[in-house]
Amino acid sequence: MSYESDILRDWYLLFHFGTGEEILEGVAFDHANLPERCLEFPVTTVEAAGIVGEIGRALDLGCAVGRSSFELSKVAREVVGIDFSASFVNVAAAVGKGENPAYQRYFEMHLSDELVAKLPEGSRPDRVTFEQGDAMGLREDLGSFDLVHAANLLCRLPEPKRFLDRLPDLVNPGGKLVMATPATWMDSYTPMANFPPGPTLDFLKDQLESTFEFQEVKELPFLIREHQRKLQLSTAQTSVWIRR
């Protein structure tokens, strides 16, 4: 499905801004034992950075519709959110302006109701800017950051190594990198020749350890609702690195 489609935008708006009650309404199965915080993924990946106090600049690559960017604004004085989808960044900017953009929540794919996306409490939208861009070809004047956050981006890139090669220039010495990926490598996104030759974490260590110090890795669950009978439950392998 195209990242510019209205349906995908709606799914991601619910994923990012929907409450637990909104996401699970009408779902037939017993959801009492879902993984802890699987409905808060855009928040938990930011928390994984372990930021204490306030930092200067943060970059949210693959920001989608913006929830993690707004969470980053609570700890960073400047946040840049970049996504390949113009539809995603446009609606993220509308949320930041307080426009409460409407979107559809699906019960069946031909039946839906309307919800609105609201700024998360405590966020600082005045600190956030959004732009359309390609993680494999970011503009040269982007500058450097105290934190780079890239959630569910890596395995959707045709040339992931091009993205990884740019990271040393993007992260300040002593700054942090958070890389979350479900490692769903598919040749519809990435040519097989560009897949990791082995486990994704080993690939990241091979590509990053000359300039980054590996800190930790954890599995963070996430749930995306398509409609009341189709939900994606996954985990993202979330690694944290410090720029040498």
C-alpha positions as CSV (number, residue, x, y, z in Angstrom):
1,M,0.0,0.0,0.0
2,S,1.3,3.5,-0.9
3,Y,2.5,5.6,2.0
4,E,0.5,8.4,0.5
5,S,-2.8,6.6,0.9
6,D,-5.5,7.9,3.1
7,I,-6.1,4.5,4.7
8,L,-2.5,4.1,5.7
9,R,-2.4,7.6,7.1
10,D,-5.6,6.8,9.1
11,W,-4.0,3.6,10.5
12,Y,-0.9,5.5,11.6
13,L,-2.9,8.3,13.2
14,L,-4.7,5.8,15.3
15,F,-1.4,4.0,16.1
16,H,0.2,7.2,17.2
17,F,-2.5,9.2,18.8
18,G,-5.4,6.8,19.6
19,T,-6.0,5.9,23.2
20,G,-6.0,2.3,24.3
21,E,-9.8,2.4,24.4
22,E,-10.0,3.8,20.9
23,I,-7.7,1.3,19.4
24,L,-9.3,-1.7,21.1
25,E,-13.0,-0.7,20.7
26,G,-15.0,-3.5,19.0
27,V,-12.1,-5.9,19.0
28,A,-13.6,-9.4,19.6
29,F,-10.7,-11.2,21.3
30,D,-9.7,-11.0,24.9
31,H,-7.1,-8.3,25.0
32,A,-6.4,-8.3,28.7
33,N,-3.1,-10.0,28.3
34,L,-1.6,-7.9,25.5
35,P,2.1,-7.1,26.0
36,E,2.7,-4.2,28.4
37,R,2.6,-0.8,26.7
38,C,2.2,-2.2,23.2
39,L,-0.3,0.6,22.5
40,E,2.4,3.3,23.4
41,F,5.2,2.4,21.0
42,P,5.9,6.0,19.8
43,V,6.4,6.8,23.4
44,T,8.4,3.8,24.6
45,T,11.0,4.1,21.8
46,V,11.7,7.7,22.9
47,E,11.9,6.6,26.5
48,A,14.5,3.9,25.4
49,A,17.0,6.7,24.8
50,G,17.1,7.3,28.6
51,I,17.4,11.0,28.3
52,V,17.7,12.8,31.7
53,G,17.2,16.5,31.7
54,E,17.1,18.5,28.5
55,I,19.2,18.2,25.3
56,G,19.7,20.5,22.4
57,R,18.6,19.0,19.1
58,A,16.8,15.7,18.3
59,L,16.1,14.1,14.9
60,D,13.2,11.8,14.3
61,L,13.8,9.8,11.1
62,G,10.9,8.0,9.7
63,C,8.7,10.1,12.0
64,A,5.4,9.0,10.3
65,V,2.6,11.1,11.6
66,G,4.7,12.6,14.4
67,R,3.9,11.2,17.8
68,S,7.5,10.5,18.7
69,S,8.6,13.9,17.5
70,F,6.2,15.5,19.9
71,E,7.4,13.2,22.7
72,L,11.0,14.3,21.9
73,S,9.9,17.9,22.3
74,K,9.5,17.3,26.0
75,V,13.3,16.7,26.4
76,A,14.8,18.5,23.4
77,R,14.9,22.2,22.6
78,E,14.7,21.6,18.9
79,V,13.2,18.6,17.1
80,V,13.3,17.8,13.4
81,G,10.9,15.1,12.1
82,I,11.5,13.7,8.7
83,D,9.5,11.1,6.7
84,F,9.4,10.0,3.1
85,S,5.6,10.4,3.0
86,A,4.4,13.9,2.3
87,S,0.9,12.8,3.5
88,F,2.4,11.8,6.9
89,V,4.4,14.9,7.5
90,N,1.6,17.2,6.4
91,V,-0.8,15.7,8.9
92,A,1.9,15.7,11.6
93,A,2.3,19.4,11.0
94,A,-1.4,19.9,11.3
95,V,-1.4,18.1,14.7
96,G,1.4,20.4,15.8
97,K,-0.6,23.5,14.8
98,G,-3.5,22.3,17.1
99,E,-5.8,21.6,14.1
100,N,-6.9,18.3,15.5
101,P,-7.1,16.6,12.1
102,A,-9.9,14.0,11.7
103,Y,-9.2,10.5,10.6
104,Q,-11.2,7.2,10.2
105,R,-11.1,4.3,12.5
106,Y,-12.2,1.1,10.8
107,F,-14.6,-1.6,12.1
108,E,-14.7,-3.3,8.7
109,M,-12.8,-1.8,5.8
110,H,-16.1,-0.4,4.4
111,L,-17.3,0.8,7.9
112,S,-15.7,3.4,10.0
113,D,-16.2,6.3,12.3
114,E,-14.3,9.5,12.8
115,L,-11.7,10.4,15.5
116,V,-9.4,13.3,15.8
117,A,-5.7,13.4,16.5
118,K,-4.7,15.7,19.4
119,L,-1.3,16.9,20.7
120,P,0.0,14.7,23.5
121,E,-0.1,16.4,26.9
122,G,3.1,18.1,27.8
123,S,4.5,18.3,24.3
124,R,6.1,21.5,22.9
125,P,5.0,21.9,19.3
126,D,6.8,25.2,19.0
127,R,10.0,23.2,19.2
128,V,9.1,20.8,16.3
129,T,9.4,21.1,12.6
130,F,8.5,18.5,10.0
131,E,9.8,17.9,6.5
132,Q,9.6,15.4,3.7
133,G,12.8,13.6,3.1
134,D,14.6,10.4,2.2
135,A,16.6,8.8,5.0
136,M,19.1,7.6,2.4
137,G,19.7,11.1,1.0
138,L,19.2,13.6,3.7
139,R,20.0,17.2,2.9
140,E,23.6,18.2,3.6
141,D,22.8,21.2,5.8
142,L,20.7,19.2,8.3
143,G,23.4,19.6,11.0
144,S,24.1,17.3,13.9
145,F,22.0,16.2,16.8
146,D,22.3,15.1,20.4
147,L,19.8,12.3,19.7
148,V,18.8,10.5,16.5
149,H,15.6,8.3,16.8
150,A,14.8,6.0,14.0
151,A,11.8,3.7,14.6
152,N,10.6,1.0,12.2
153,L,12.6,2.6,9.4
154,L,15.6,0.4,8.7
155,C,13.9,-2.6,7.0
156,R,11.9,-0.3,4.7
157,L,14.9,1.2,3.0
158,P,16.1,0.0,-0.4
159,E,19.7,0.7,0.7
160,P,20.0,0.6,4.5
161,K,23.8,0.9,4.4
162,R,23.5,4.4,2.8
163,F,21.4,5.5,5.8
164,L,23.8,3.9,8.3
165,D,26.8,5.5,6.6
166,R,25.3,9.0,7.2
167,L,24.7,8.5,11.0
168,P,28.2,9.4,12.2
169,D,27.8,12.8,10.8
170,L,24.3,13.2,12.3
171,V,25.1,12.4,15.9
172,N,27.2,14.6,18.1
173,P,30.1,13.0,20.0
174,G,28.5,11.7,23.2
175,G,25.1,11.8,21.6
176,K,22.7,8.9,21.4
177,L,21.2,6.8,18.6
178,V,18.0,4.8,19.1
179,M,17.4,2.2,16.3
180,A,14.1,0.3,16.5
181,T,13.2,-2.3,13.8
182,P,11.0,-5.4,13.6
183,A,13.6,-6.6,11.0
184,T,10.8,-7.5,8.5
185,W,13.1,-7.6,5.5
186,M,11.1,-7.9,2.3
187,D,12.3,-7.6,-1.3
188,S,9.3,-5.4,-2.1
189,Y,11.2,-2.7,0.0
190,T,14.8,-3.8,0.0
191,P,16.6,-5.8,-2.7
192,M,17.7,-9.1,-1.3
193,A,21.3,-8.2,-2.2
194,N,21.0,-5.4,0.5
195,F,19.5,-7.6,3.2
196,P,21.7,-8.1,6.3
197,P,23.9,-11.2,5.7
198,G,22.8,-12.5,9.2
199,P,20.9,-11.2,12.2
200,T,20.0,-7.6,12.0
201,L,21.8,-6.7,15.3
202,D,25.0,-8.2,14.0
203,F,24.6,-6.1,10.8
204,L,24.2,-3.0,12.9
205,K,27.2,-3.7,15.0
206,D,29.3,-4.4,11.9
207,Q,28.2,-1.1,10.4
208,L,28.2,1.1,13.5
209,E,30.8,0.0,16.0
210,S,33.7,1.9,14.5
211,T,31.9,5.2,15.5
212,F,29.3,4.2,18.0
213,E,29.4,2.3,21.3
214,F,26.7,-0.3,21.7
215,Q,24.7,0.2,24.9
216,E,21.8,-2.2,25.1
217,V,19.0,-3.8,23.2
218,K,15.5,-4.7,24.1
219,E,12.3,-5.8,22.4
220,L,9.5,-3.2,22.4
221,P,6.0,-4.5,21.4
222,F,3.6,-2.6,19.2
223,L,0.1,-3.1,17.9
224,I,-1.3,-1.5,14.8
225,R,-5.1,-1.8,14.2
226,E,-6.3,-2.0,10.6
227,H,-9.8,-2.9,11.6
228,Q,-11.6,-4.6,14.4
229,R,-10.7,-8.1,13.1
230,K,-7.2,-7.4,11.8
231,L,-4.5,-6.1,14.1
232,Q,-0.7,-6.4,13.8
233,L,1.1,-7.4,17.0
234,S,4.9,-7.2,16.6
235,T,8.0,-6.3,18.5
236,A,10.8,-4.0,17.4
237,Q,14.4,-4.8,18.3
238,T,15.4,-1.5,19.9
239,S,19.1,-0.9,20.2
240,V,20.7,2.2,21.9
241,W,24.2,3.5,20.9
242,I,26.4,6.4,21.9
243,R,28.6,8.3,19.4
244,R,32.3,7.9,20.2
